[in-house]
Amino acid sequence: MSGVVDLHAHVVLEDAFGAAGPYGPFHGDDAEGTEFFRVGDYTMKPIPYRGSVFMDVDRRLAEMDRVGIEQQMLSPNPLTFLGGVESSQAIDFARPTNDAMATLVATHPNRLLGSAQLPMQDPDAAGDELERAVGELGLVAGYIGTEYGRTLDDRAYDDFYRRVVELDVPLFVHGVTNDGRGPAPDPRLRRFGLDLIVGYTYEETLAAASLVLGGVLERHPDLDVCLSHGGGAIAFLAQRFDSMAAFRGVESDFAGALRRLWFDSHLEPGPARDLVVDTVGVDRMVYGTNFGGWDSPTAADDFDASLTPNAHRLLRMEAAT
């Protein structure tokens, strides 16, 4: 299906392995020959990155063709957002990550776009790195996690958000449960894949609430922020936010406020996706796949294709002709 643009597609960049010092990331085979990926004390295995779409660009392009995707914006691996490590280590990792991202997308500029890893522990450094990534490397967006020791509405980020607006690029936010030092702090999330399902949903919901209720969109009305996975459970909870406001004697249209954000459509087709569409409107959604992941779709459909103009608008791209 021609014209489909996917804005939720992660990549694993070998050139940045080890750049965060003791936090890695590290990739290889253990003593039994099982492939692993480790960030700090958090190890995932088996994890078949080698030869997959995450590390093999030719395979990625072939799979994009099979699924029906014309372009992808590549983003850093959420396992490596490093939200809990020292600023210096986060900065040391962001620069080679973005250099490698720019090198990769330059090999197929008509098919691939890149977004930037940012050391959000240090908002000034994050702004500097975004400016370098956009102005010197040609990346098209910033891409961050949900937890760096402060909420996303913290006023320490205001200058960073101003720089995002000045650079005229969007900011993508993806849920994350590991902090670069270890796994999800709640041991209940370490079973049944709950860190990737419940954990991400929890983080994305908190991020959306912080951005709306914390006044970020009022202070930065031209800021375009896109949340992964339909914003977690925020659409499901929108009416409850209004109920809480009424209880406190405050007028509220939380769903209306959510329409100032963007949301990727990486939800299974059906009631969950329909609820997000009904809550925020299809014009605030872009197509996302988690390409190559456990939950990536097997084919793009007409709904996915219908979101392409939104992707062009969000990424400041000329509309396809």
C-alpha positions in Angstrom: 0.0 0.0 0.0 1.8 3.1 -1.2 2.2 6.3 0.8 2.0 4.7 4.2 4.3 6.5 6.8 5.2 4.6 10.0 6.3 6.8 12.9 6.9 4.1 15.5 9.8 2.0 14.4 12.8 1.4 16.7 16.3 0.6 15.7 19.3 -0.9 17.5 22.5 1.0 16.7 25.7 -1.0 17.1 27.9 2.0 16.8 26.6 3.3 20.1 27.2 0.1 22.1 29.2 0.8 25.2 28.9 4.5 24.9 27.1 4.9 28.2 30.1 3.4 30.1 29.0 0.9 32.8 25.4 1.1 31.5 26.3 -0.2 28.1 24.3 -1.0 26.2 25.9 -4.5 25.7 25.0 -7.0 23.1 26.4 -10.5 22.4 26.1 -14.1 23.2 26.3 -15.7 26.7 28.4 -18.7 27.6 25.6 -21.0 26.2 25.5 -19.1 22.9 22.2 -17.3 23.7 22.0 -13.8 22.3 21.4 -11.1 24.9 21.0 -7.4 25.3 21.9 -5.7 28.5 21.4 -2.1 29.8 22.9 -1.6 33.2 21.8 -4.6 35.3 18.8 -5.3 33.1 19.3 -8.2 30.7 16.9 -9.5 28.0 17.5 -12.9 26.5 17.0 -14.5 24.2 16.6 -11.5 22.1 17.2 -12.0 18.4 18.4 -8.6 17.3 21.2 -9.8 15.1 20.0 -10.2 11.6 16.6 -8.7 12.4 15.0 -5.5 11.1 16.4 -3.8 14.2 20.0 -4.1 12.9 19.8 -5.2 9.3 18.6 -2.3 7.1 18.1 -4.5 4.0 15.8 -6.8 5.9 14.0 -3.8 7.2 13.3 -2.4 3.7 12.2 -5.8 2.5 9.8 -6.1 5.4 8.5 -2.6 4.9 7.7 -3.6 1.3 5.9 -6.7 2.5 3.8 -4.9 5.1 3.1 -2.0 2.7 5.1 0.9 4.3 6.7 3.5 2.1 8.5 5.5 4.8 9.6 5.0 8.4 10.8 7.4 11.0 13.3 5.4 13.0 13.6 6.0 16.7 16.0 4.9 19.5 15.4 1.7 21.3 13.2 2.5 24.4 15.4 0.1 26.4 18.2 2.6 26.1 16.5 5.9 27.1 18.7 5.7 30.2 16.4 7.8 32.3 18.1 7.0 35.6 21.8 7.4 34.8 24.1 10.3 35.3 23.8 13.2 32.9 27.3 12.8 31.7 26.7 9.1 30.7 23.4 10.1 29.0 25.1 12.8 27.0 27.9 10.5 26.1 25.4 8.0 24.7 23.2 10.4 22.9 25.8 11.8 20.6 27.0 8.6 19.0 23.5 7.3 18.9 22.4 10.3 16.8 25.5 10.1 14.7 24.7 6.5 13.9 21.0 7.2 13.3 21.9 9.9 10.8 24.4 7.6 9.0 21.8 4.9 8.8 18.9 7.0 7.4 21.3 8.6 4.9 21.7 5.2 3.2 18.0 5.3 2.1 16.8 8.9 2.4 13.7 8.2 0.4 12.5 5.5 2.8 14.0 6.3 6.2 13.9 9.3 8.5 15.6 9.6 11.9 14.7 10.9 15.3 17.1 12.0 18.1 18.0 10.4 21.4 18.1 13.2 24.1 19.8 13.3 27.5 16.7 14.7 29.3 18.4 14.6 32.7 20.1 17.8 31.6 17.5 19.9 29.8 20.1 22.4 28.5 22.2 19.5 27.1 19.1 17.9 25.6 18.3 21.2 23.8 21.8 21.4 22.5 21.8 17.9 21.3 18.4 18.3 19.6 19.7 21.4 17.8 22.8 19.5 16.6 20.7 16.5 15.6 18.3 18.6 13.6 20.6 21.3 12.2 23.8 19.3 11.6 22.6 15.7 11.2 19.3 16.2 9.5 17.1 14.3 12.0 13.5 15.2 12.0 12.3 14.9 15.6 13.2 14.4 19.2 12.4 11.1 20.9 12.3 10.7 24.6 11.1 8.4 27.4 8.6 9.2 30.2 10.8 9.3 33.3 14.1 11.3 34.0 13.7 12.1 37.6 11.1 14.8 37.1 7.6 15.0 35.5 7.3 16.3 32.0 5.5 19.4 33.1 8.4 20.4 35.4 9.3 24.0 34.6 12.9 22.9 34.3 11.9 21.7 30.8 10.4 25.0 29.7 13.5 26.2 27.9 13.9 22.8 26.2 10.3 22.9 25.0 10.9 26.5 23.6 13.9 25.2 21.7 11.8 22.3 20.2 9.3 24.9 19.0 12.1 27.1 17.6 13.6 24.2 15.7 10.1 23.5 14.3 10.2 19.7 15.0 7.8 17.4 16.9 8.7 15.6 20.1 7.8 11.9 20.5 7.3 10.4 23.9 7.4 6.6 24.4 6.7 4.7 27.6 9.6 3.1 29.4 9.9 0.9 32.5 13.7 0.3 32.8 15.8 3.3 33.8 19.2 2.3 32.4 20.4 1.0 35.8 18.0 -2.0 36.2 14.6 -3.4 35.3 11.2 -2.0 36.3 11.3 -1.2 40.0 7.9 -2.8 40.6 8.7 -6.6 40.6 5.0 -7.3 39.7 5.8 -5.9 36.3 8.6 -8.4 35.7 6.1 -11.3 34.9 4.1 -12.2 31.8 5.5 -9.3 29.8 3.6 -6.8 32.0 6.4 -4.3 31.8 5.7 -3.9 28.1 1.9 -3.9 28.5 0.9 -2.5 31.8 4.1 -0.6 32.5 4.2 1.3 29.2 0.5 2.1 29.5 1.0 3.4 33.0 3.9 5.6 31.9 2.2 7.0 28.8 -1.0 7.8 30.8 1.0 9.7 33.4 2.9 11.6 30.6 -0.3 12.7 29.0 -1.8 13.8 32.3 1.3 15.7 33.1 1.4 17.5 29.8 -2.3 18.5 30.0 -2.8 19.2 33.6 0.7 20.5 34.2 0.1 23.4 31.8 2.8 22.5 29.2 0.4 23.0 26.3 -0.7 26.4 27.7 2.9 27.6 28.2 3.9 26.2 24.8 0.9 26.3 22.5 3.0 25.6 19.3 4.6 22.5 20.8 3.7 19.2 19.0 4.0 16.2 21.2 3.1 12.7 20.0 2.5 9.9 22.6 3.1 6.2 21.8 0.4 3.5 21.9 -2.5 5.9 21.8 -1.4 7.6 25.0 -1.7 4.5 27.2 -5.1 4.5 29.0 -5.6 8.3 28.8 -8.6 8.1 26.4 -10.3 5.4 28.6 -9.8 7.7 31.7 -10.8 11.1 30.1 -14.2 11.2 31.6 -12.9 10.4 35.1 -10.5 13.4 34.8 -13.6 15.5 34.2 -15.4 13.9 37.2 -12.5 14.6 39.4 -12.4 18.2 38.2 -16.2 18.6 39.0 -15.6 17.1 42.4 -13.0 19.8 43.0 -15.4 22.5 41.7 -13.4 23.1 38.5 -14.7 23.2 34.9 -13.0 20.6 32.7 -13.0 19.3 29.1 -10.2 16.9 29.4 -10.9 15.2 26.1 -10.8 18.6 24.4 -7.5 19.3 26.0 -6.1 15.9 24.7 -6.8 17.0 21.2 -3.8 19.3 21.4 -1.6 16.3 21.6 -0.8 13.7 19.0 -1.1 9.9 19.3 0.3 7.0 17.4 -2.1 4.3 16.4 -0.1 1.4 17.6 -3.1 -0.4 19.1 -4.8 -3.5 17.9 -7.7 -2.6 15.5 -11.0 -2.7 17.4 -12.4 -1.1 20.6 -9.1 0.3 22.0 -8.2 2.1 18.8 -11.8 3.2 18.2 -11.9 4.7 21.6 -8.8 6.8 20.9 -10.2 7.9 17.6 -13.5 8.8 19.1 -11.8 10.7 22.0 -9.2 12.8 20.2 -10.2 12.6 16.5 -8.5 10.8 13.6 -6.7 14.0 12.7 -4.6 13.8 15.8 -3.4 10.3 15.0 -0.4 8.9 13.1 0.4 5.4 12.0 2.8 3.4 14.3 3.9 -0.3 14.2 6.7 -1.0 16.7 8.1 -2.5 13.6 9.7 -5.9 14.1 8.5 -6.2 17.6 6.2 -8.8 19.1 3.1 -6.7 18.4 3.9 -5.3 15.0 1.2 -5.7 12.3 1.5 -8.0 9.3 0.0 -5.5 6.8 -1.0 -1.9 6.5 -4.7 -1.3 5.9 -6.8 1.6 4.6 -7.1 3.2 8.0 -3.3 3.2 8.3 -3.0 4.8 4.8 -5.5 7.4 5.8 -3.2 8.7 8.5 -0.3 9.6 6.0 -1.4 13.3 5.6 -1.2 13.6 9.4 2.3 12.2 9.4 3.3 14.7 6.7 1.8 17.5 8.8 3.4 16.4 12.0 6.9 16.0 10.4 6.6 19.2 8.4 6.9 17.2 5.2 5.6 18.2 1.8 2.5 16.3 1.0 3.1 13.4 -1.4 2.0 14.1 -4.9 
